[in-house]
Amino acid sequence: MSNSAQSITDRTYNVKIGDYFSRGWDLFKQYALPFIGFLLLAGLISIAASRLPAPLGANAKGQGGLVNAVISPVLTAGFYIVAFNLAKGQSVSFGD
């Protein structure tokens, strides 16, 4: 095993769950309207994509859909990138 792998496993970490939730809640409160707006927009996009004919949209059982399979991870990643940038005090734009 390499020295760098050993040094990582030998480290001790302090996980402060309460602090993380508190910081996340403070961030949400500061930017509540944009976060809620994004949630609504992402939901509308998902609904519209699911109404496309199969296999692009959902099948007869309401499952799947190629468009949602591609778009949902991208929107989720964008949400996390924006939240991370806001937490670091960086500016964000709609394109993020």
Backbone as numpy.savetxt, mean C-alpha at the origin, in Angstrom:
# Nx Ny Nz CAx CAy CAz Cx Cy Cz
29.15 -19.57 6.73 28.30 -18.38 6.73 29.18 -17.14 6.73
28.78 -16.12 6.01 29.61 -14.92 5.92 29.54 -14.10 7.20
30.50 -13.22 7.37 30.55 -12.39 8.57 29.36 -11.45 8.66
28.91 -10.93 7.51 27.79 -10.00 7.54 26.50 -10.70 7.97
26.30 -11.94 7.55 25.10 -12.69 7.96 25.15 -13.00 9.44
26.31 -13.33 9.95 26.43 -13.61 11.37 26.17 -12.36 12.19
26.67 -11.24 11.75 26.48 -10.02 12.52 25.01 -9.59 12.56
24.27 -9.87 11.51 22.84 -9.55 11.50 22.09 -10.41 12.49
22.40 -11.68 12.55 21.68 -12.58 13.46 22.08 -12.35 14.90
23.23 -11.78 15.13 23.68 -11.54 16.50 23.14 -10.23 17.09
22.53 -9.42 16.27 22.03 -8.13 16.75 20.77 -8.31 17.58
20.55 -7.37 18.48 19.30 -7.34 19.24 18.47 -6.17 18.72
17.19 -6.38 18.66 16.28 -5.37 18.13 15.22 -5.05 19.17
14.86 -3.78 19.24 13.75 -3.34 20.08 12.58 -3.00 19.18
11.51 -3.73 19.30 10.31 -3.49 18.51 9.32 -2.76 19.40
8.93 -1.58 18.97 8.03 -0.74 19.75 6.71 -0.60 19.01
5.88 -1.63 19.10 4.62 -1.69 18.36 3.75 -0.46 18.64
3.61 -0.10 19.88 2.78 1.05 20.24 3.26 2.33 19.57
4.57 2.52 19.52 5.13 3.71 18.87 4.83 3.71 17.37
4.91 2.54 16.75 4.65 2.45 15.31 3.19 2.77 14.99
2.28 2.21 15.77 0.86 2.50 15.56 0.56 3.98 15.82
1.16 4.53 16.85 0.95 5.94 17.17 1.46 6.84 16.05
2.63 6.55 15.54 3.18 7.35 14.44 2.32 7.22 13.19
1.86 6.01 12.89 0.99 5.79 11.74 -0.33 6.53 11.88
-0.90 6.50 13.07 -2.16 7.19 13.31 -1.98 8.70 13.17
-0.88 9.24 13.70 -0.60 10.67 13.56 -0.46 11.06 12.09
0.21 10.22 11.32 0.38 10.48 9.89 -0.97 10.45 9.18
-1.81 9.46 9.53 -3.14 9.38 8.93 -3.97 10.61 9.27
-3.95 11.02 10.53 -4.74 12.19 10.94 -4.31 13.44 10.18
-3.01 13.57 9.93 -2.51 14.74 9.23 -2.93 14.76 7.76
-3.05 13.58 7.14 -3.38 13.48 5.72 -4.62 12.61 5.49
-5.61 12.72 6.37 -6.78 11.86 6.31 -7.55 11.99 4.99
-7.80 13.20 4.55 -8.58 13.37 3.31 -7.89 12.77 2.08
-6.59 13.02 1.88 -5.96 12.37 0.73 -5.95 10.84 0.83
-5.73 10.31 2.02 -5.74 8.85 2.17 -7.12 8.27 1.88
-8.16 8.91 2.40 -9.52 8.44 2.16 -9.88 8.61 0.68
-9.48 9.74 0.08 -9.73 9.95 -1.34 -9.07 8.89 -2.20
-7.83 8.52 -1.85 -7.14 7.47 -2.60 -7.86 6.14 -2.45
-8.32 5.84 -1.24 -9.05 4.60 -1.00 -10.31 4.54 -1.86
-11.05 5.64 -1.92 -12.26 5.68 -2.74 -11.93 5.55 -4.22
-10.89 6.25 -4.68 -10.48 6.16 -6.07 -10.04 4.74 -6.43
-9.24 4.12 -5.57 -8.80 2.75 -5.82 -9.99 1.79 -5.84
-10.96 2.01 -4.96 -12.15 1.17 -4.95 -12.96 1.31 -6.22
-13.12 2.53 -6.70 -13.86 2.76 -7.95 -13.13 2.13 -9.14
-11.82 2.23 -9.16 -11.04 1.60 -10.24 -11.22 0.09 -10.20
-11.19 -0.48 -9.01 -11.37 -1.93 -8.86 -12.75 -2.38 -9.30
-13.77 -1.61 -8.93 -15.14 -1.95 -9.33 -15.27 -1.87 -10.84
-14.73 -0.81 -11.44 -14.82 -0.66 -12.89 -14.07 -1.79 -13.60
-12.91 -2.16 -13.09 -12.13 -3.23 -13.71 -12.83 -4.58 -13.58
-13.53 -4.79 -12.48 -14.21 -6.07 -12.29 -15.42 -6.22 -13.21
-15.91 -5.12 -13.73 -17.07 -5.17 -14.63 -16.69 -5.43 -16.08
-15.40 -5.47 -16.37 -14.95 -5.81 -17.71 -15.27 -7.27 -18.01
-15.42 -7.62 -19.28 -15.70 -9.03 -19.60 -14.52 -9.93 -19.23
-14.84 -11.16 -18.86 -13.81 -12.14 -18.51 -12.97 -12.42 -19.73
-11.72 -12.66 -19.63 -10.90 -12.81 -18.45 -10.33 -11.50 -17.92
-10.61 -10.37 -18.58 -10.10 -9.09 -18.09 -10.73 -8.71 -16.76
-12.03 -8.89 -16.67 -12.75 -8.58 -15.44 -13.05 -9.85 -14.66
-13.90 -9.73 -13.67 -14.25 -10.86 -12.82 -15.05 -11.89 -13.61
-14.92 -13.15 -13.20 -15.69 -14.20 -13.86 -17.11 -14.24 -13.28
-17.90 -15.22 -13.67 -19.31 -15.30 -13.25 -19.45 -15.41 -11.73
-18.45 -15.96 -11.06 -18.50 -16.09 -9.60 -17.97 -14.86 -8.89
-17.59 -13.83 -9.66 -17.07 -12.61 -9.06 -15.61 -12.70 -8.65
-14.90 -13.67 -9.17 -13.51 -13.88 -8.78 -12.57 -13.51 -9.91
-11.36 -13.12 -9.53 -10.29 -12.93 -10.50 -10.40 -11.66 -11.31
-9.82 -11.71 -12.46 -9.77 -10.57 -13.34 -8.33 -10.14 -13.56
-7.90 -10.18 -14.81 -6.52 -9.84 -15.12 -6.21 -8.37 -14.84
-7.15 -7.50 -15.13 -6.90 -6.07 -14.92 -6.69 -5.78 -13.44
-7.55 -6.32 -12.59 -7.37 -6.11 -11.14 -6.09 -6.75 -10.64
-5.70 -7.88 -11.23 -4.47 -8.56 -10.80 -3.24 -7.71 -11.10
-3.33 -6.85 -12.10 -2.21 -5.98 -12.44 -2.32 -4.63 -11.72
-3.50 -4.06 -11.69 -3.67 -2.72 -11.15 -3.60 -2.68 -9.62
-4.20 -3.64 -8.95 -4.25 -3.61 -7.49 -2.87 -3.57 -6.84
-1.92 -4.41 -7.24 -0.58 -4.31 -6.62 0.10 -2.98 -6.89
-0.11 -2.41 -8.06 0.50 -1.12 -8.39 -0.08 -0.02 -7.51
-1.40 -0.01 -7.34 -2.03 1.00 -6.49 -1.61 0.83 -5.03
-1.51 -0.40 -4.57 -1.08 -0.66 -3.20 0.35 -0.20 -2.98
1.23 -0.51 -3.93 2.62 -0.06 -3.83 2.70 1.46 -3.79
1.91 2.12 -4.64 1.89 3.58 -4.64 1.44 4.14 -3.31
0.44 3.51 -2.70 -0.04 3.94 -1.39 1.08 3.86 -0.36
1.80 2.75 -0.35 2.90 2.58 0.62 4.05 3.54 0.34
4.35 3.78 -0.92 5.43 4.72 -1.27 5.08 6.12 -0.78
3.85 6.55 -1.02 3.42 7.87 -0.57 3.46 7.96 0.95
2.93 6.96 1.64 2.94 6.98 3.10 4.37 7.02 3.64
5.27 6.24 3.03 6.66 6.22 3.45 7.32 7.57 3.23
7.08 8.18 2.08 7.65 9.50 1.79 7.11 10.56 2.74
5.82 10.50 3.06 5.24 11.45 4.01 5.86 11.26 5.40
6.06 10.01 5.78 6.66 9.73 7.10 8.09 10.26 7.17
8.78 10.30 6.02 10.15 10.83 5.99 10.16 12.34 5.82
8.99 12.96 5.70 8.91 14.41 5.56 9.15 14.90 4.15
9.07 14.01 3.17 9.28 14.38 1.78 7.95 14.80 1.14
8.03 15.58 0.09 6.83 16.00 -0.61 6.38 14.88 -1.55
5.10 14.84 -1.81 4.52 13.84 -2.71 3.62 14.54 -3.71
3.36 13.84 -4.81 2.45 14.37 -5.82 1.45 13.28 -6.18
0.43 13.64 -6.94 -0.61 12.69 -7.32 -0.02 11.52 -8.10
0.99 11.75 -8.91 1.60 10.71 -9.71 2.32 9.65 -8.89
2.66 9.97 -7.65 3.31 8.98 -6.79 2.36 7.86 -6.45
